[in-house]
Amino acid sequence: MRDREHRRLDPQVLSLRDEANAEFIDKCDDFEREVAREVAASHYTYAELDESDRDLKKLQGWLSRIEKLDFYGGEKAEEARRSRLTGCEAVLDDYAHRVFDAHDENK
């Protein structure tokens, strides 16, 4: 959306979109911290991987719903879309590799 059009939008609408994206970003931080705790504890179980995978799917679905309502691309929309969700996906991918490697070593 062009900057001129963006300025004409109701600031309250834009604020609500930014709040939704900010909350999403906070949940991404929580997700990454939780996986980091599992890594720090060397807790590499399939059950934990499954739980983390479900949590990531919830984040993906939540962002999809936010995007459907965010016609104007608020300030935090790009951060939520690109860097935060992508970061969570990378964290889970790394954790999955660690889980599989840990179980291969135990055979």
Backbone as CSV, one residue per row, in Angstrom:
resi,resn,N_x,N_y,N_z,CA_x,CA_y,CA_z,C_x,C_y,C_z
1,MET,0.846,-1.159,0.000,0.000,0.000,0.000,0.893,1.223,0.000
2,ARG,0.503,2.181,-0.742,1.298,3.404,-0.798,1.243,4.147,0.529
3,ASP,2.325,4.839,0.831,2.459,5.521,2.111,1.332,6.525,2.334
4,ARG,0.954,7.266,1.301,-0.116,8.271,1.425,-1.434,7.620,1.834
5,GLU,-1.756,6.497,1.224,-2.983,5.778,1.562,-2.905,5.210,2.971
6,HIS,-1.728,4.736,3.334,-1.530,4.141,4.652,-1.795,5.174,5.746
7,ARG,-1.364,6.412,5.547,-1.558,7.467,6.547,-3.025,7.817,6.736
8,ARG,-3.861,7.568,5.738,-5.281,7.904,5.844,-6.068,6.854,6.615
9,LEU,-5.477,5.723,6.880,-6.184,4.662,7.589,-6.400,5.031,9.048
10,ASP,-7.413,4.473,9.603,-7.724,4.692,11.009,-6.561,4.191,11.862
11,PRO,-5.955,5.051,12.655,-4.818,4.630,13.483,-5.168,3.494,14.440
12,GLN,-6.412,3.425,14.860,-6.810,2.352,15.772,-6.768,0.999,15.066
13,VAL,-7.187,0.961,13.813,-7.128,-0.282,13.032,-5.676,-0.722,12.877
14,LEU,-4.822,0.215,12.533,-3.401,-0.115,12.377,-2.792,-0.573,13.696
15,SER,-3.181,0.053,14.764,-2.674,-0.312,16.082,-3.079,-1.741,16.453
16,LEU,-4.312,-2.113,16.151,-4.777,-3.476,16.444,-3.970,-4.504,15.665
17,ARG,-3.671,-4.220,14.412,-2.868,-5.136,13.598,-1.467,-5.255,14.180
18,ASP,-0.886,-4.101,14.547,0.452,-4.143,15.142,0.443,-4.919,16.455
19,GLU,-0.600,-4.754,17.254,-0.699,-5.489,18.516,-0.781,-6.991,18.270
20,ALA,-1.556,-7.402,17.282,-1.671,-8.831,16.970,-0.326,-9.388,16.535
21,ASN,0.377,-8.652,15.685,1.695,-9.108,15.239,2.695,-9.092,16.377
22,ALA,2.637,-8.098,17.246,3.552,-8.045,18.395,3.313,-9.229,19.328
23,GLU,2.058,-9.577,19.554,1.745,-10.734,20.394,2.269,-12.018,19.749
24,PHE,2.114,-12.129,18.447,2.638,-13.284,17.723,4.161,-13.369,17.894
25,ILE,4.829,-12.236,17.758,6.287,-12.197,17.904,6.690,-12.640,19.308
26,ASP,5.943,-12.201,20.319,6.215,-12.642,21.692,6.081,-14.160,21.832
27,LYS,5.070,-14.728,21.199,4.882,-16.185,21.274,6.003,-16.910,20.544
28,CYS,6.521,-16.305,19.483,7.680,-16.895,18.809,8.885,-16.907,19.745
29,ASP,9.052,-15.819,20.491,10.138,-15.776,21.480,9.973,-16.899,22.500
30,ASP,8.742,-17.084,22.979,8.462,-18.161,23.936,8.813,-19.522,23.341
31,PHE,8.413,-19.743,22.103,8.679,-21.008,21.419,10.188,-21.261,21.348
32,GLU,10.930,-20.245,20.909,12.373,-20.409,20.768,13.052,-20.641,22.116
33,ARG,12.582,-19.959,23.159,13.151,-20.180,24.502,12.878,-21.601,24.992
34,GLU,11.670,-22.088,24.737,11.322,-23.441,25.182,12.200,-24.490,24.490
35,VAL,12.386,-24.356,23.204,13.247,-25.310,22.492,14.683,-25.175,22.981
36,ALA,15.135,-23.957,23.243,16.498,-23.752,23.755,16.684,-24.429,25.111
37,ARG,15.643,-24.401,25.953,15.727,-25.088,27.250,15.898,-26.597,27.047
38,GLU,15.168,-27.145,26.096,15.284,-28.582,25.819,16.679,-28.923,25.325
39,VAL,17.231,-28.078,24.480,18.587,-28.304,23.969,19.597,-28.195,25.111
40,ALA,19.458,-27.166,25.941,20.389,-26.973,27.063,20.366,-28.165,28.013
41,ALA,19.210,-28.786,28.163,19.071,-29.950,29.046,19.372,-31.262,28.319
42,SER,19.744,-31.170,27.045,19.966,-32.369,26.215,18.763,-33.298,26.282
43,HIS,17.600,-32.726,26.258,16.337,-33.475,26.316,15.846,-33.704,24.887
44,TYR,16.362,-34.746,24.271,16.087,-35.021,22.861,15.146,-36.213,22.747
45,THR,13.871,-35.960,22.933,12.893,-37.044,22.853,11.927,-36.796,21.701
46,TYR,11.389,-37.889,21.184,10.386,-37.772,20.128,9.123,-37.092,20.651
47,ALA,8.795,-37.336,21.914,7.601,-36.713,22.495,7.754,-35.194,22.530
48,GLU,8.916,-34.725,22.932,9.148,-33.276,22.984,9.174,-32.692,21.574
49,LEU,9.760,-33.419,20.641,9.769,-32.971,19.249,8.346,-32.861,18.712
50,ASP,7.518,-33.841,19.024,6.125,-33.826,18.586,5.381,-32.632,19.188
51,GLU,5.606,-32.384,20.466,4.954,-31.246,21.121,5.403,-29.920,20.494
52,SER,6.688,-29.798,20.239,7.213,-28.577,19.623,6.675,-28.410,18.207
53,ASP,6.541,-29.514,17.492,5.975,-29.461,16.146,4.524,-28.967,16.187
54,ARG,3.757,-29.459,17.150,2.367,-28.992,17.303,2.330,-27.499,17.637
55,ASP,3.244,-27.071,18.492,3.307,-25.647,18.847,3.643,-24.788,17.622
56,LEU,4.558,-25.265,16.799,4.910,-24.522,15.582,3.715,-24.445,14.635
57,LYS,2.996,-25.539,14.498,1.812,-25.535,13.622,0.765,-24.528,14.124
58,LYS,0.644,-24.407,15.443,-0.269,-23.405,16.009,0.191,-22.004,15.629
59,LEU,1.493,-21.757,15.726,2.025,-20.448,15.343,1.768,-20.170,13.871
60,GLN,1.979,-21.170,13.021,1.752,-20.992,11.584,0.288,-20.666,11.297
61,GLY,-0.616,-21.381,11.953,-2.046,-21.127,11.766,-2.451,-19.760,12.278
62,TRP,-1.907,-19.371,13.408,-2.209,-18.078,13.997,-1.756,-16.955,13.068
63,LEU,-0.524,-17.071,12.543,-0.039,-16.035,11.634,-0.902,-15.969,10.383
64,SER,-1.329,-17.106,9.895,-2.206,-17.130,8.725,-3.495,-16.358,8.996
65,ARG,-4.060,-16.543,10.182,-5.288,-15.815,10.536,-5.021,-14.313,10.665
66,ILE,-3.884,-13.952,11.245,-3.530,-12.535,11.353,-3.413,-11.924,9.961
67,GLU,-2.744,-12.629,9.062,-2.530,-12.111,7.698,-3.842,-11.912,6.959
68,LYS,-4.813,-12.780,7.209,-6.108,-12.634,6.546,-6.816,-11.351,6.959
69,LEU,-6.539,-10.870,8.159,-7.171,-9.647,8.658,-6.318,-8.404,8.439
70,ASP,-5.059,-8.597,8.092,-4.132,-7.471,7.970,-4.014,-7.049,6.504
71,PHE,-4.970,-6.261,6.065,-4.992,-5.807,4.678,-3.958,-4.720,4.408
72,TYR,-3.459,-4.105,5.467,-2.650,-2.915,5.307,-1.188,-3.097,5.661
73,GLY,-0.820,-4.274,6.103,0.589,-4.535,6.406,1.143,-3.608,7.464
74,GLY,0.719,-3.787,8.695,1.196,-2.956,9.791,2.704,-3.042,9.964
75,GLU,3.213,-2.209,10.865,4.653,-2.119,11.098,5.306,-3.460,11.391
76,LYS,4.680,-4.268,12.177,5.295,-5.518,12.634,4.960,-6.710,11.740
77,ALA,4.157,-6.495,10.713,3.719,-7.603,9.869,4.891,-8.307,9.188
78,GLU,5.796,-7.539,8.620,6.926,-8.139,7.913,7.831,-8.901,8.874
79,GLU,8.074,-8.327,10.042,8.898,-9.017,11.039,8.260,-10.344,11.441
80,ALA,6.953,-10.321,11.677,6.252,-11.546,12.077,6.326,-12.582,10.972
81,ARG,6.058,-12.143,9.753,6.003,-13.059,8.621,7.347,-13.667,8.288
82,ARG,8.302,-12.812,8.090,9.570,-13.275,7.533,10.548,-13.783,8.577
83,SER,10.922,-12.919,9.485,12.026,-13.314,10.354,11.589,-14.187,11.518
84,ARG,10.471,-13.885,12.142,10.109,-14.625,13.346,9.608,-16.027,13.050
85,LEU,8.646,-16.176,12.160,8.153,-17.522,11.861,9.253,-18.353,11.209
86,THR,9.999,-17.757,10.311,11.110,-18.467,9.674,12.138,-18.898,10.716
87,GLY,12.385,-18.040,11.699,13.309,-18.387,12.777,12.813,-19.567,13.593
88,CYS,11.520,-19.575,13.902,10.940,-20.693,14.660,11.054,-21.994,13.876
89,GLU,10.811,-21.921,12.581,10.920,-23.115,11.745,12.349,-23.643,11.738
90,ALA,13.324,-22.739,11.679,14.736,-23.147,11.684,15.118,-23.761,13.034
91,VAL,14.618,-23.182,14.125,14.898,-23.712,15.466,14.353,-25.135,15.594
92,LEU,13.133,-25.343,15.118,12.549,-26.685,15.209,13.295,-27.664,14.306
93,ASP,13.704,-27.228,13.147,14.457,-28.100,12.243,15.766,-28.540,12.903
94,ASP,16.458,-27.595,13.521,17.704,-27.927,14.224,17.440,-28.906,15.363
95,TYR,16.383,-28.661,16.137,16.050,-29.546,17.249,15.714,-30.947,16.733
96,ALA,14.974,-31.032,15.646,14.623,-32.332,15.067,15.889,-33.109,14.688
97,HIS,16.853,-32.423,14.081,18.108,-33.092,13.735,18.814,-33.613,14.983
98,ARG,18.793,-32.828,16.045,19.427,-33.252,17.294,18.727,-34.486,17.879
99,VAL,17.389,-34.481,17.818,16.633,-35.630,18.328,16.985,-36.882,17.537
100,PHE,16.958,-36.773,16.223,17.246,-37.941,15.386,18.686,-38.401,15.571
101,ASP,19.621,-37.449,15.674,21.011,-37.821,15.897,21.184,-38.521,17.245
102,ALA,20.526,-38.023,18.270,20.627,-38.632,19.608,20.128,-40.061,19.607
103,HIS,19.077,-40.306,18.880,18.518,-41.657,18.846,19.330,-42.588,17.965
104,ASP,19.976,-42.047,16.943,20.859,-42.869,16.113,22.084,-43.304,16.912
105,GLU,22.573,-42.423,17.802,23.752,-42.743,18.616,23.445,-43.823,19.642
106,ASN,22.186,-43.937,20.048,21.815,-44.898,21.094,21.577,-46.302,20.536
107,LYS,21.680,-46.481,19.261,21.416,-47.807,18.665,22.623,-48.670,18.705
